[in-house]
Structures are given as C-alpha cells and as structure tokens.
Amino acid sequence: MTDTKTRSLGRLAATLRTSGAAGRTQDPVAAVVWITISMALLAGLGGFAKGLAQGGMDPLQVLFFRNFGVLLLMLPLLHWRGPSLVRSKRFHLYWVRSGLSLLSMMCWFHALTLLPFGEVTAITFLAPLFGTLCAIFFLGEIVGIRRWSALLVGFLGAMIILRPGMETVGIGQLMALTSAMAMGIVGPLVKHLTSEDDADKIVFITHVLITPMALVPALFVWQWPALETLPMIVGMALCAGIGHVALVRGFAAADASLVFAFEFSRLPFAVLIGLQFFAEPTDIWTWIGATVIFASAVYITRREAKLRRERARQAALDAAAAASSTPARA
C-alpha cells in the first residue's frame, strides 16, 4: 500500500512539473491541484489589497504595485531563459488579455473597498458562466450536461451566499459584476495562449504589458507608500505572482470550462481571511453556499478524472487492435 501511494505521489509530482508546458491538455487532476493553490493565493492577494486600501492607499496605486511587484519578482526568470521569454506569435492576444485583466482588476480592487471580501468573491463567481460561453464559441469546447450542471450548481451556491443582501445593488456590486465579466472573457484567452506559450511566458509577458498600463491611472492619485506597508506590498506581489502562474498552469492542464468549475474553491479562503483579518461577519448562508460550491467542484473533477482514464484505456485498446490487424511485412 505504501509503495502504491509513493508511486501515485511520484506520478502526481511529475505531472505537476510538466503541466505548464505549451500544448499540454486533458490532465484534470493536475488542473485541480494548481487551481486550488491559485485560489488560496489569490484570496491572500485580495486580503493584502484590502488591507492596503484600508490603510489609505488608493485602489489605483494598489493595482499598480500588484503588477509592478510581480514583474520585479519574475525578472530573474528573464535572466535564466533569455529573450525567448518575451517572444510570442500571439502578441495581439496578449494586448487584449492585458487590457481586459486591467479592467477586471481595477473594478475588483475598487469593489473590495466597498463590500465585504466574501461578497465580492461570490459575485465574481459569475465569471465562469461568461467564460464557459466564450470557451464554447471561441475555443470550440464541447461542454456536456455534467459540466453545465456543475457550473450552475456552483453559481447557485454563490447566490445562496448573496441572498440576504440582494435587496439593493450599489456601485460595489456593479464593480464586482464588471470584474466578473472581464475575468470570464480572459479565461478562454489564456487557454488559447497555452496552446503555443508556456505558463511562465504568459504571466511574464502579461505583466510586461499591464504594468505601464496600470501606472498611468496610478500617477493621478500617487502618494509614496509608508515604509510599514512594504511587507504587505511584497506579500501581495508574491500571492499575485505565484497564484497567477498556478492559475495559468491549471488552464494549460485542462479545458477552460473545467478550470472555471473549480475556481469556486476561492470562496472559503476569502471568507476566512475576511473573518480573521477584517472582522467581516459570516452567517449560515455563507457556509451553506460554500458547501454547495465545493460539492459541485468535487463532483465534476472526479467525473473528469474518470473520463480521462476511460479515454486512455480505450486509446490503448484501439492502438493494440490496430497493431494486431496490420499485416506483417516479409
């Protein structure tokens, strides 16, 4: 039993190491691991960003430091890989992806200053629905009834959480909704980029483009940050950089619609951060919704893993049948 577990862990580790390579697809287990790591780190990013905003830093400056920090952290990678890290045949898509990401982040950071962390996170769960539609129309992915069911059940979980506060829709909710729409379009674009570019390249090029974009609005509200905020800025950059790399590796390892289904796992992390560090109250509806969300994500993940094993088994049988039917040459 121990040997079996060791071999399984070894296979998983090998899969995780190679899952960010360009062109790698259909590895739902690796995708789930990367997306879970990413969601925890991105929740941490939101916590640092909210803390900086509550400390008096304008959200536009928070946005700039988030991107500039990631770019600085990734510069050693440029030294290691050289100019190939910034070469791509699809720079036009990078510009579109960077513009949409900037819009999404700008709205998200502003929403964090107006609403509880958990509520902002729950509203952004609309992104998978927009993203799945984009995956169907632009990537040609076939989304079956089970994936649609998982997405809709996860969305239902988010609505359970929002139910007590749905009487009014203010600027904070509209900001979060706009962020979700832009985020949903970005997902399929990232998946499309992974067909030719690896995860590290996608993250680096994106931040090369988006950092100067974020600087322009930040200059209008610029104030030099206090020295005591430096640890929070570094923490935000680390969460953003590693979380973003993990997210792109998840997109490289599976269909975009499967990744969207498991992004709902960010909610419990966000709720715990909001409760622990910002004293934001949670109620029974939050945990009921989180349970529904996790149930849908776990179900679709297990289903995808089973289908992958069945496809691999069938491919092996077909290959064996083809080999046995090939006449031998004299």
VMD Tcl script that draws the C-alpha trace (Angstrom):
set ca {
  {0.00 0.00 0.00}
  {2.83 2.38 0.90}
  {4.61 1.65 -2.40}
  {1.39 2.35 -4.31}
  {0.93 5.68 -2.56}
  {4.56 6.59 -3.19}
  {4.23 5.80 -6.90}
  {0.99 7.80 -7.09}
  {2.61 10.81 -5.43}
  {5.59 10.47 -7.76}
  {3.33 10.46 -10.82}
  {1.42 13.48 -9.50}
  {4.67 15.38 -8.86}
  {5.91 14.60 -12.38}
  {2.59 15.70 -13.84}
  {2.65 18.98 -11.93}
  {6.18 19.73 -13.13}
  {5.24 19.37 -16.81}
  {1.68 20.68 -16.73}
  {2.66 24.26 -17.55}
  {4.27 23.36 -20.88}
  {2.74 24.69 -24.08}
  {0.23 22.36 -25.69}
  {-0.39 20.20 -22.61}
  {-4.09 19.42 -22.18}
  {-6.52 16.99 -20.54}
  {-4.98 16.46 -17.12}
  {-7.80 17.28 -14.70}
  {-6.02 16.13 -11.53}
  {-3.07 18.47 -12.14}
  {-5.51 21.24 -13.04}
  {-7.41 20.83 -9.76}
  {-4.20 20.95 -7.70}
  {-2.94 24.08 -9.47}
  {-6.30 25.84 -9.33}
  {-6.73 25.14 -5.61}
  {-3.25 26.56 -4.92}
  {-4.06 29.52 -7.12}
  {-7.38 30.24 -5.43}
  {-5.81 30.21 -1.96}
  {-3.06 32.60 -3.07}
  {-5.43 34.91 -4.94}
  {-7.60 35.10 -1.84}
  {-4.44 36.13 0.02}
  {-3.81 38.74 -2.67}
  {-7.26 40.18 -2.03}
  {-6.59 40.27 1.70}
  {-3.35 42.23 1.25}
  {-5.03 44.58 -1.25}
  {-7.94 45.26 1.09}
  {-5.53 45.90 3.96}
  {-3.53 48.40 1.89}
  {-6.72 50.19 0.81}
  {-7.99 50.38 4.38}
  {-4.60 51.81 5.34}
  {-5.19 54.76 3.00}
  {-3.63 53.63 -0.29}
  {-5.78 54.43 -3.33}
  {-7.00 51.29 -5.17}
  {-5.34 52.54 -8.37}
  {-1.99 52.54 -6.59}
  {-2.69 49.13 -5.11}
  {-3.33 47.91 -8.64}
  {-0.01 49.29 -9.87}
  {2.04 47.83 -7.01}
  {0.36 44.45 -7.51}
  {1.55 44.28 -11.13}
  {4.91 46.01 -10.67}
  {5.75 43.68 -7.78}
  {5.05 40.57 -9.86}
  {7.17 41.92 -12.71}
  {10.12 42.52 -10.35}
  {9.79 39.04 -8.87}
  {9.87 37.47 -12.34}
  {12.91 39.36 -13.67}
  {15.33 36.55 -12.61}
  {13.35 34.28 -14.93}
  {14.21 36.59 -17.82}
  {17.90 36.28 -16.95}
  {17.58 32.49 -16.83}
  {15.58 31.98 -20.04}
  {16.81 34.95 -22.05}
  {14.97 36.81 -24.83}
  {12.86 33.74 -25.67}
  {10.72 34.57 -22.62}
  {9.27 37.63 -24.36}
  {8.88 36.14 -27.84}
  {5.42 35.07 -28.99}
  {3.47 34.76 -32.21}
  {0.31 35.98 -30.49}
  {1.14 39.41 -29.11}
  {-2.18 40.76 -30.37}
  {-3.95 38.41 -27.95}
  {-1.66 39.49 -25.13}
  {-2.70 43.11 -25.63}
  {-6.39 42.14 -25.48}
  {-5.80 39.90 -22.46}
  {-3.83 42.63 -20.65}
  {-6.49 45.27 -21.29}
  {-9.28 43.04 -20.01}
  {-7.22 41.99 -17.00}
  {-6.54 45.62 -16.13}
  {-10.27 46.41 -16.30}
  {-11.12 43.37 -14.19}
  {-8.52 44.13 -11.53}
  {-9.38 47.83 -11.39}
  {-13.05 47.07 -10.75}
  {-12.20 44.26 -8.31}
  {-9.90 46.41 -6.17}
  {-12.49 49.18 -6.02}
  {-15.22 46.67 -5.08}
  {-13.04 45.40 -2.21}
  {-13.10 48.86 -0.65}
  {-16.91 48.99 -0.76}
  {-18.08 45.45 0.05}
  {-17.11 42.56 2.34}
  {-14.41 40.32 0.87}
  {-16.68 37.27 0.76}
  {-19.43 39.12 -1.09}
  {-17.03 40.42 -3.76}
  {-15.66 36.91 -4.22}
  {-19.15 35.44 -4.52}
  {-20.20 37.96 -7.18}
  {-17.10 37.20 -9.25}
  {-18.30 33.60 -9.48}
  {-20.39 34.82 -12.39}
  {-17.12 34.77 -14.37}
  {-17.24 31.02 -15.10}
  {-20.62 31.37 -16.81}
  {-19.28 34.11 -19.10}
  {-16.07 32.13 -19.55}
  {-17.80 28.89 -20.42}
  {-19.79 30.65 -23.12}
  {-16.55 32.09 -24.51}
  {-14.93 28.63 -24.38}
  {-17.81 27.24 -26.43}
  {-17.89 29.96 -29.07}
  {-14.18 30.82 -29.37}
  {-12.34 27.62 -28.40}
  {-14.87 25.15 -29.76}
  {-15.01 23.20 -26.47}
  {-17.87 20.76 -26.07}
  {-19.49 21.34 -22.68}
  {-21.72 18.47 -21.63}
  {-24.63 18.39 -19.26}
  {-22.45 17.46 -16.28}
  {-20.16 20.48 -16.66}
  {-23.12 22.78 -17.15}
  {-24.72 21.25 -14.07}
  {-21.55 21.79 -12.00}
  {-21.31 25.41 -13.12}
  {-24.98 26.12 -12.44}
  {-24.91 24.40 -9.04}
  {-21.78 26.36 -8.12}
  {-23.48 29.57 -9.22}
  {-26.49 28.60 -7.10}
  {-24.15 28.29 -4.14}
  {-22.87 31.81 -4.76}
  {-26.46 33.10 -4.93}
  {-27.26 31.41 -1.63}
  {-24.47 33.45 -0.07}
  {-25.65 36.69 -1.65}
  {-29.34 36.11 -0.90}
  {-29.58 38.18 2.30}
  {-28.01 41.20 0.60}
  {-29.76 41.13 -2.77}
  {-32.33 43.84 -1.94}
  {-30.14 46.64 -3.27}
  {-27.47 46.77 -5.97}
  {-24.95 49.55 -5.48}
  {-21.74 50.68 -7.15}
  {-19.76 48.00 -5.33}
  {-21.88 45.21 -6.76}
  {-21.71 46.74 -10.24}
  {-17.91 46.97 -9.98}
  {-17.72 43.31 -8.94}
  {-20.05 42.30 -11.78}
  {-17.95 44.17 -14.36}
  {-14.85 42.48 -12.98}
  {-16.53 39.09 -13.34}
  {-17.50 39.72 -16.96}
  {-13.97 40.78 -17.94}
  {-12.49 37.89 -15.96}
  {-14.76 35.43 -17.75}
  {-13.50 36.56 -21.17}
  {-9.86 36.44 -20.04}
  {-10.05 32.74 -19.11}
  {-10.58 31.36 -22.64}
  {-7.94 33.78 -23.96}
  {-5.42 32.35 -21.50}
  {-6.40 28.82 -22.52}
  {-5.89 29.78 -26.17}
  {-2.41 31.17 -25.40}
  {-1.35 27.95 -23.64}
  {-1.52 26.07 -26.95}
  {1.77 27.71 -28.00}
  {3.22 29.53 -24.96}
  {4.14 28.06 -21.58}
  {2.66 29.31 -18.31}
  {5.70 31.33 -17.17}
  {5.93 33.13 -20.50}
  {2.23 34.02 -20.45}
  {2.47 35.50 -16.96}
  {5.67 37.43 -17.70}
  {4.54 38.97 -21.00}
  {1.20 39.91 -19.48}
  {2.88 41.82 -16.66}
  {5.35 43.49 -19.02}
  {2.34 44.95 -20.84}
  {-0.02 45.58 -17.96}
  {2.41 47.29 -15.56}
  {2.82 50.51 -17.62}
  {-0.94 50.45 -18.27}
  {-1.56 50.38 -14.52}
  {0.99 53.15 -13.87}
  {-0.91 55.76 -15.90}
  {-4.05 55.99 -13.70}
  {-1.96 55.50 -10.54}
  {0.02 58.67 -11.29}
  {-3.14 60.78 -10.88}
  {-3.53 59.68 -7.24}
  {0.13 58.99 -6.42}
  {1.41 59.16 -2.87}
  {4.62 57.47 -1.80}
  {3.71 54.49 0.39}
  {4.78 54.40 4.02}
  {7.66 52.09 4.91}
  {5.47 49.91 7.12}
  {3.31 48.99 4.12}
  {6.27 47.38 2.31}
  {5.70 43.87 3.79}
  {2.08 43.98 2.63}
  {3.12 45.09 -0.88}
  {5.65 42.24 -1.07}
  {3.09 39.76 0.24}
  {0.57 40.95 -2.34}
  {3.14 40.58 -5.13}
  {4.12 37.06 -4.02}
  {0.48 35.93 -3.85}
  {-0.27 37.53 -7.22}
  {2.81 36.14 -9.00}
  {2.71 32.57 -7.73}
  {-1.10 32.48 -7.83}
  {-1.14 33.69 -11.43}
  {1.45 31.12 -12.53}
  {-0.54 28.37 -10.81}
  {-3.74 29.59 -12.49}
  {-2.21 29.52 -15.97}
  {-0.80 26.04 -15.31}
  {-4.32 24.97 -14.44}
  {-5.60 26.33 -17.76}
  {-2.75 24.53 -19.55}
  {-3.65 21.23 -17.91}
  {-7.38 21.06 -18.70}
  {-10.24 22.61 -20.64}
  {-11.11 26.15 -19.63}
  {-14.64 25.17 -18.63}
  {-13.30 22.58 -16.13}
  {-10.98 25.17 -14.61}
  {-13.90 27.56 -14.20}
  {-15.88 24.89 -12.36}
  {-13.20 24.58 -9.69}
  {-12.49 28.29 -9.28}
  {-15.40 28.35 -6.84}
  {-12.97 26.96 -4.23}
  {-11.70 30.53 -3.66}
  {-14.75 31.44 -1.59}
  {-13.93 29.66 1.70}
  {-10.41 31.12 1.64}
  {-11.83 34.62 1.10}
  {-14.42 34.21 3.85}
  {-11.81 33.05 6.35}
  {-9.49 35.97 5.51}
  {-12.37 38.43 5.82}
  {-13.35 36.99 9.19}
  {-9.84 36.69 10.61}
  {-8.30 39.98 9.50}
  {-11.19 42.35 8.82}
  {-13.81 41.12 11.30}
  {-16.31 40.73 8.45}
  {-19.22 38.67 9.75}
  {-20.27 35.42 8.15}
  {-23.58 33.66 8.55}
  {-25.03 30.21 7.92}
  {-25.86 31.13 4.32}
  {-22.17 31.64 3.55}
  {-21.26 28.14 4.69}
  {-24.27 26.51 3.05}
  {-23.32 28.18 -0.21}
  {-19.68 27.18 0.20}
  {-20.72 23.55 0.76}
  {-22.81 23.57 -2.42}
  {-19.92 25.11 -4.33}
  {-17.39 22.55 -3.14}
  {-19.77 19.67 -3.82}
  {-20.21 20.75 -7.44}
  {-16.47 21.23 -7.96}
  {-15.50 17.88 -6.41}
  {-18.14 16.05 -8.43}
  {-17.08 17.43 -11.80}
  {-13.40 16.86 -11.01}
  {-13.92 13.20 -10.13}
  {-16.07 12.79 -13.21}
  {-13.40 14.33 -15.47}
  {-10.66 12.15 -13.97}
  {-12.77 9.03 -14.58}
  {-13.47 10.03 -18.19}
  {-9.76 10.66 -18.77}
  {-8.88 7.16 -17.55}
  {-11.57 5.66 -19.75}
  {-10.31 7.58 -22.81}
  {-6.74 6.46 -22.15}
  {-7.86 2.85 -21.76}
  {-9.88 3.00 -24.98}
  {-6.99 4.59 -26.87}
  {-4.69 1.80 -25.71}
  {-7.22 -0.83 -26.84}
  {-7.60 0.86 -30.23}
  {-3.85 1.03 -30.69}
  {-3.49 -2.64 -29.81}
  {-6.27 -3.59 -32.20}
  {-4.69 -1.54 -34.99}
  {-1.31 -3.17 -34.40}
  {-2.75 -6.68 -34.44}
  {-4.63 -6.05 -37.69}
  {-1.57 -4.67 -39.52}
  {-0.18 -7.37 -41.83}
  {3.43 -8.31 -41.18}
  {5.98 -7.47 -43.86}
  {8.13 -10.21 -45.28}
}
mol new
graphics top color blue
foreach p $ca { graphics top sphere $p radius 0.5 }
foreach p [lrange $ca 0 end-1] q [lrange $ca 1 end] { graphics top cylinder $p $q radius 0.2 }
display resetview
